[in-house]
């Protein structure tokens, strides 16, 4: 790969951290990268994935620590490192580290854009040699005070193109940039609510699952700042912070895209073992106690109702027996009138016999009462009839006297 081919392309990603050993362990658990000492300089470590080198890691220098804590830096390839460094002050930026030779590896420099966004540039050793082209970073995002002004700076420096603009409503617009029609990342203006410690350039590493990467981050001592969430285009992202304070993000492409990338598989393997072995141990352990505890209550509950249910019918039958026994005394009276067959039926169904006896009693009692009333009336009539002749006999002389007096009075009047 010639220097002309790499111009404007992200080639390398480097972590400057306060604890390289702990950081190496964290990224192995979350992203599956392995860190190993560089053979040219043991103080510098190289992250590698299944496809080869991904980026580098070194201890945060004292001069860098004064300006901020642990952080990632993205390096962009350039044709001529000297010419690019010279153009930065003219465009409003500044040079943080002058061009420096890498043993058998080309030259690099650290720069800052007009709005204090830190980035690096890199030129491969010579034409015909391929630089350490990164394969595991899918997106690069710049949060700045004025993304339009920032894009003009980077356009002049690297020739980046504006490929699209997305309206984010109250949050403003999101500018997507790239080169030769290939999308490389996005830029947006920082909202006032964004923490000043948040980096200007945020790097997105490719992962098969943003959710698993977020879980692994928490388990490994890091923090999940945002997500996992789906973004326009169907990808899933999560923004993370490692235990040393360096911010990084992960990007899960659409299912079809992830399936077509064979390199995504090695990343998932180191992440899955940590969370998955634990649940299988717990799940088999939990079920045994449940079946052991469940059977005792069930038989106990089934046996209790049975003894309780049996006494109830036993108590009911003796209680019903005495009732038909009472009318047994009246049965002999009806023997002459009741046929043998009826008696047998009554014995078989004591309830019907009782009802019949009650009805018979009721009828007889009613008849007796009616007869008694009739006889009483007749007796009264006879008594009155007897009294009337005596009364008439007693009152006849008086009547005659009254009639005689009336006749006398009428005769006197006529005179």
SULRA-V611030 format. One line per field, one symbol per residue. ss: DSSP state (H for helix, E for strand, C for the rest). A space follows every 50 residues. Layout:
BEGIN
ss=???
END
This chain:
BEGIN
ss=CCHHHHCCCEEEEEEEECCHHHHHHHHHHHHCCEEEECCCCCCCEEEEEC CEEEEEEEECCHHHHHHCCCEEEEEEECCCHHHHHHHHHHCCCEEEEEEE EECCCEEEEEEECCCCCEEEEEECCCCCCCCCCCCCEEEEEEEECCHHHH HHHHHHHHCCEEEEEEECHHHCEEEEEEECCEEEEEEEECCCCCCCCCCC EEEEEECCCHHHHHHHHHHCCCEEEEEEEECCCCCEEEEEECCCCCEEEE EECCHHHHHHCCCHHHHHHHHHHHHHHHHHHHHHHHHHHHHHHHHHHHHH HHHHHHHHHHHHHHHHHHHHHHHHHHHHHHHHHHCCCCCHHHHHHHHHCH HHHHHHHHHHHHHHHHHHHHHHHHHHHHHHHHHHHHHHHHHHHHHHHHHH HHHHHHHHHHHHHHC
END
